[in-house]
Amino acid sequence: MIGIKEFNKMDLRVGTIEQAEKFPGAKQPAYKLYINFGEFGNKWSSAQITKNYSIEDLCGKQIIAAMNLGNKRIGSFVSEVLVMGVDDNNSNVVLLEPSTKIENGAKVN
């Protein structure tokens, strides 16, 4: 078990997906996401969310992402943040998102 101090080291922030595109180089079906985090800039991520979301669904959607886990190389692509989600009953990912519009870059407490 981790304590609250360890949990609070996680930098979770709100961002808005500005661009989504298919990621043909991924081992599993995925999208490349370009996400605006306000004062923290724009970051790229990859997400295996093709079963529950179309590209059109994603553009403009606010999400929650972990900002301080480091970069992950996926082939020639570098994912800079980890988009947070939960598995639905069919082992597909449902994105975590704020219930109301929040400023990009806002910290999740």
C-alpha positions as CSV (number, residue, x, y, z in Angstrom):
1,M,0.0,0.0,0.0
2,I,1.2,3.5,-0.7
3,G,0.6,6.5,1.5
4,I,-0.9,9.8,0.7
5,K,2.6,11.4,0.3
6,E,3.4,8.9,-2.5
7,F,0.1,9.4,-4.1
8,N,0.5,13.2,-4.1
9,K,3.7,12.8,-6.1
10,M,1.5,11.9,-9.1
11,D,0.9,15.0,-11.2
12,L,-2.6,14.5,-12.7
13,R,-3.9,17.4,-14.8
14,V,-6.8,18.3,-17.0
15,G,-6.2,18.7,-20.7
16,T,-8.2,19.1,-23.9
17,I,-7.6,16.8,-26.9
18,E,-6.9,19.1,-29.9
19,Q,-6.0,16.5,-32.4
20,A,-6.5,12.7,-32.7
21,E,-5.3,10.5,-35.5
22,K,-5.0,6.7,-36.1
23,F,-1.7,5.1,-35.0
24,P,-0.9,2.5,-37.6
25,G,2.4,1.6,-36.0
26,A,0.9,0.5,-32.7
27,K,0.8,-3.2,-31.8
28,Q,-2.8,-2.8,-30.7
29,P,-5.4,-0.4,-32.3
30,A,-4.7,3.0,-30.9
31,Y,-4.8,6.8,-31.5
32,K,-2.2,9.4,-31.2
33,L,-3.5,12.3,-29.2
34,Y,-2.3,15.9,-29.1
35,I,-3.4,17.4,-25.8
36,N,-3.5,21.0,-24.6
37,F,-2.5,21.4,-21.0
38,G,-2.7,25.2,-20.8
39,E,0.4,26.7,-19.2
40,F,2.1,23.3,-19.3
41,G,2.0,23.2,-23.1
42,N,0.8,20.7,-25.6
43,K,1.8,17.0,-25.2
44,W,1.5,13.9,-27.2
45,S,0.0,10.6,-26.0
46,S,-1.1,7.3,-27.4
47,A,-4.2,5.6,-26.2
48,Q,-5.9,2.2,-27.0
49,I,-9.4,3.7,-27.0
50,T,-10.5,2.9,-30.6
51,K,-13.4,0.6,-29.4
52,N,-15.2,3.3,-27.5
53,Y,-14.2,6.5,-29.3
54,S,-14.0,7.8,-32.9
55,I,-11.6,10.5,-33.9
56,E,-14.5,12.9,-34.1
57,D,-15.6,12.0,-30.5
58,L,-12.1,12.8,-29.1
59,C,-11.5,16.3,-30.6
60,G,-12.4,18.9,-28.0
61,K,-12.9,16.3,-25.2
62,Q,-11.3,17.1,-21.8
63,I,-9.3,14.3,-20.2
64,I,-7.2,13.5,-17.1
65,A,-3.5,12.6,-17.7
66,A,-0.5,11.8,-15.6
67,M,2.2,14.4,-16.5
68,N,5.2,13.1,-14.6
69,L,5.7,9.5,-15.5
70,G,8.3,10.2,-18.2
71,N,8.3,9.6,-21.9
72,K,7.5,6.3,-23.4
73,R,8.7,5.3,-26.9
74,I,6.3,3.4,-29.0
75,G,8.1,2.6,-32.2
76,S,9.1,6.0,-33.7
77,F,6.4,7.8,-31.6
78,V,7.1,9.3,-28.1
79,S,4.2,9.4,-25.7
80,E,4.7,12.3,-23.2
81,V,1.8,11.8,-20.8
82,L,-0.4,8.9,-19.7
83,V,-4.1,9.4,-20.4
84,M,-6.2,8.0,-17.6
85,G,-9.1,5.6,-18.1
86,V,-10.9,2.7,-16.7
87,D,-11.8,-0.7,-18.3
88,D,-15.5,-1.1,-19.1
89,N,-17.2,-4.5,-18.8
90,N,-15.8,-5.5,-22.3
91,S,-12.1,-4.8,-21.5
92,N,-12.2,-1.5,-23.4
93,V,-11.0,1.8,-22.0
94,V,-13.4,4.6,-21.0
95,L,-11.6,7.9,-20.5
96,L,-11.6,9.8,-17.2
97,E,-12.9,13.3,-17.7
98,P,-14.2,16.2,-15.7
99,S,-18.0,16.5,-15.5
100,T,-17.9,20.2,-16.2
101,K,-15.5,22.3,-18.3
102,I,-12.2,23.0,-16.4
103,E,-9.2,25.1,-17.2
104,N,-6.5,23.2,-19.1
105,G,-3.6,22.4,-16.8
106,A,-5.8,22.3,-13.6
107,K,-4.3,19.9,-11.1
108,V,-6.4,17.0,-9.9
109,N,-6.6,16.9,-6.1
